[in-house]
Amino acid sequence: MIAVVGGDPCTPDEASVAFALGREIAGRGHVVVCGGRGGVMREACRGARTAGGHTVGILPGEDAAQANEFVEFAITTGLGHARNAVVARTAAALIAVGGCYGTLSEIAFALIFGRPVAGLGTWTLLSPAGEAPPVVPFDSPADALDYCERAARKDRDAHP
């Protein structure tokens, strides 16, 4: 599973990127996991479903009807924003598209859990020591997914 995180609402450019990303993820046989609501989450799910892929929405509330219409499997948590930890933990890697503080929290959880994080027009971060950015920026969904696949495979091989 590849997590796609970002804003709700989002800009038209972010929506376009999220849709293309969802299609790319599904086209490579991966499952899109997200927060299940609107904006970037909806567009990533829409892209994945139009490509014949699968989608999982991890919802903040207890009502599965809150999921966008492209979520195939809705998981209700009742956790509010704390569900962001579940999104990050569920995925092998995370790709952030735009976003605000909720997205930043998902990025932080992914990094805490040792997941690779790619960014498409999202937060740019440096470690306090000024080390390489923990969120690796990319210009295209395909390049971001290439990075996530390589990094997740490397981690999986290191921890069989």
N, C-alpha and C positions, 0 to 999 in steps of 0.2 A: 504494500500500500504506500502511496505517495500522498502526503498531505499538501493541500493547496489552501493557503490562508491569505486573508486580505480583507479589505474594508467592505462594509455594508452600511451605507451605499458606497458605490465606487464610481470613478470617472468612466466615460465611454472608452478611453484608451485602455484603462485597466480591465474593463469588461471584455474587450477584444482580446487582450493578452490572456486573460483567464480562460476564455473559450478555446483559444488555440492550444493552451497548455492542457486543458482537459482532453482535447482530441489527441494530442501527442501522447499523453499518459496512457489513455485507453488503447491507442494504436500500437503501443509497445507491450500491451498485455498486462498493464498494472491497474490497480484499483485506485480511484480517487477517494480520499477521505478528507472531510472538511467539517466545519461547524454546522453545515446543513441549512443555513438560512439564505439570505439574499446577497446581492452584490457579487463580489469575486467568487464566493462559494457557489452561488447559483450558476454563474457563467461557466465555472470549471465543471460542474456537474452536467450542465447542458452540453458542453463540448464532448465530455466523455460519453454521454448517452447517445449523442448523434453519431459517434464513432463505434457504437455497439459495446461500449465498456460498462463497467460497474461502478457504482457510487455508494458511499457510506456517509451519512450525516450524523455527527455526534452533537445532539441538540442541548442547549442550555436548560431547557424547561422539561416539563413532564408530559407534553402534548405532541405526539408525532405529527399532528396536522400542521405544526409550525414549520415543518421541513419544506424546502422548495420542491416544486413539482418534478425535479429531475433527480431527487434523492431516491435511490432504489431501496436502501436499507437504512431506516431511521432508528437511531439509538437515543432514547430519552434518558437524561441524567439527573435533572433537577439540581444541577450544580452551578447554574449561572455561568459566570466567567471562569470559574474553576474548571469547567469542562475543557478549557484550552489545554490543560495538562494532559487530558485524555487524548485529545487530537494529536498532540505531539508525541505521546508515548506509543500510540497505535501505529504510527507510520515508520517506515524504514528511513525516510528522508522527508524534508519539508521544503516547499517552495513558496516564498512570500511574494505576493503581488500587491504593491502599494500598501495601504493599510494605516491604521492608527495604533493606539495603545493596546488594543486587544491582540492585534497582529504582533506587536512587539513582545507581548507576554508569551505568545505561542513560539516565537523565535527563541526567547529565553529558555522556555521549557525544553525545546528541541535540543538546544546546546547543552543544557544540564543533563539530558538523557543521552548525550553523545551522538545525536543524529546529525547528519550533514544538512546544512541549510543553504539554499540558493535564493538569490533575490532578483526580482524583476521590478525595478523601479520602486524599491522599498527602502527600509532603514539601512543606513550605512553605519557600521559599528567597528570600533577598534577595541582590542583588549586594553586594560589599564596600562599594560607594559608596552603598548604600541605594536603588538605583534600583528601578523597577518589577520585581515578581517575575518571574524567568525561567520559572517554572512557574505558569501561569495557572490558578487554581482555579475549578472549576465544580461545580454541584450535580446536574447531570443529564448522562447520556451524550449526549443530543441536542445540548445546548449545547456540550459539550466538542468534539464532532465538527464542529459549525458553525464554531467557532473554528479548528480544525485545517484545515478546508477553505479558509476565507478566507485564513489565513496561508500555507498551502502554495501557493495560487493566486497570491497576491501575490508570493511569492518566485519562482515559476515565470515570472510575467510580467516580473519585474525581471531575470531571467537566462535569456533564451530560448535 
